[in-house]
Amino acid sequence: MGEIRLVEVVEHPIDAGLLEAAVADPRAGAIVTFSGNVRDHDHGRQVAELTYEGHPSAEAVLREVAKEIDAAHEVIALAVAHRIGPIPIGEAALVAAVATAHRGEAFEACRALVDLTKEKLPVWKHQRFTDGTEEWVNCA
């Protein structure tokens, strides 16, 4: 089993470089970092603003997701953070970093970490569009 070095749900900007640094390890031949950023469009509509709201259990759930990925993959170290609150377009909502001995394992584990986070994290996205419409989506 690897080390889970950082798991957090925060209301401030996430620095992908800090997560990558958190998983750095002399045993690692590969580090893969993913940054899921807020984009200015969704399904053909222009996004004016976006807010994520999280259940109080969100950080505990994210820790369980990290443990599940650690147990299922040959991870040396991993870190994951999700932001809640209003997030400006272009800033990161989800950042994941995984260190493994080889690149294939790192890509696979990081993708699994992102996908499982999106599947299980109790976070809801509220988007307001420039045309005045809005929507809630249960996803990360």
C-alpha positions in Angstrom: 0.0 0.0 0.0 1.1 3.5 -0.7 0.7 6.7 1.3 -2.3 9.0 1.1 -0.5 12.3 1.7 -3.2 14.8 1.2 -7.0 14.7 1.1 -9.1 17.8 1.4 -12.3 19.6 0.5 -11.5 23.4 0.6 -13.1 26.7 -0.1 -9.9 28.3 -1.5 -8.0 27.9 -4.8 -6.2 24.6 -5.2 -2.5 24.6 -6.2 -1.8 21.6 -8.4 1.9 22.1 -7.9 1.5 21.6 -4.2 -0.3 18.3 -4.7 2.3 17.1 -7.1 5.0 18.1 -4.6 3.1 16.2 -1.9 3.4 12.9 -3.8 7.0 13.4 -4.9 9.1 10.4 -3.8 12.5 9.0 -4.8 10.8 5.6 -5.5 8.5 7.2 -8.1 9.3 6.8 -11.8 6.1 8.7 -12.7 3.8 11.3 -11.3 0.5 12.1 -13.0 -1.4 15.2 -12.0 -4.9 16.0 -13.1 -6.6 19.4 -12.8 -10.3 19.6 -13.5 -11.0 23.3 -14.2 -14.2 25.3 -14.5 -14.9 26.0 -18.2 -16.9 28.8 -19.7 -19.3 26.5 -21.5 -21.4 23.4 -20.9 -23.5 21.6 -23.5 -23.5 24.5 -25.9 -24.4 27.2 -23.3 -22.1 29.9 -22.0 -21.4 29.5 -18.2 -21.6 32.8 -16.3 -20.7 31.4 -12.9 -20.4 28.1 -11.0 -20.6 27.1 -7.4 -20.0 23.7 -5.8 -21.8 22.8 -2.6 -20.6 19.8 -0.6 -22.3 17.6 2.0 -20.5 17.8 5.5 -19.3 14.2 4.8 -17.5 15.2 1.6 -14.0 15.1 3.0 -14.6 11.8 4.7 -16.0 10.3 1.5 -13.0 11.6 -0.4 -10.6 10.0 2.1 -12.5 6.7 1.5 -12.1 7.1 -2.2 -8.4 7.7 -1.8 -8.1 4.5 0.3 -10.0 2.5 -2.3 -7.7 3.7 -5.1 -4.6 3.1 -2.9 -5.7 -0.5 -2.2 -6.5 -1.2 -5.9 -3.4 0.2 -7.5 0.3 0.0 -7.0 0.5 3.6 -5.7 3.5 5.0 -3.9 1.7 8.2 -2.9 -1.5 10.1 -3.8 -3.1 13.4 -3.1 -6.6 14.7 -4.0 -8.4 17.9 -3.3 -11.9 19.2 -4.3 -13.0 22.8 -4.0 -16.4 24.0 -2.9 -18.0 27.4 -3.0 -18.0 29.8 -6.0 -15.1 29.0 -8.4 -14.1 31.4 -11.1 -13.9 30.2 -14.7 -10.4 28.7 -15.4 -9.7 27.7 -11.8 -9.4 24.1 -10.6 -12.4 22.4 -9.0 -10.7 19.0 -8.6 -6.9 18.2 -8.5 -5.5 14.7 -8.2 -1.8 13.6 -8.1 -0.5 10.0 -8.1 3.0 8.7 -7.9 3.9 5.2 -9.0 6.9 3.3 -10.1 5.9 3.4 -13.8 3.9 5.7 -16.1 1.1 3.3 -17.1 0.2 2.6 -13.5 0.3 6.4 -12.7 -2.1 7.2 -15.5 -4.4 4.4 -14.6 -4.5 5.2 -10.9 -5.0 8.9 -11.5 -7.9 8.3 -13.9 -9.5 5.9 -11.4 -9.1 8.4 -8.6 -10.8 11.1 -10.7 -13.6 8.9 -11.9 -14.3 7.4 -8.5 -14.3 10.9 -6.9 -16.8 12.1 -9.5 -18.9 9.0 -8.8 -19.0 9.0 -5.0 -18.3 12.5 -3.7 -21.4 14.2 -2.3 -20.9 17.5 -4.1 -23.4 19.4 -6.2 -22.6 21.8 -9.1 -24.8 24.9 -9.6 -24.3 26.5 -12.9 -25.7 29.9 -14.0 -25.7 30.5 -17.7 -25.4 33.8 -19.6 -28.9 33.3 -21.0 -30.3 33.5 -17.4 -31.0 29.8 -17.0 -29.4 27.7 -14.3 -29.0 24.0 -13.3 -27.9 21.8 -10.5 -25.9 18.7 -11.2 -24.8 16.0 -8.8 -21.2 15.5 -9.9 -17.7 16.5 -9.0 
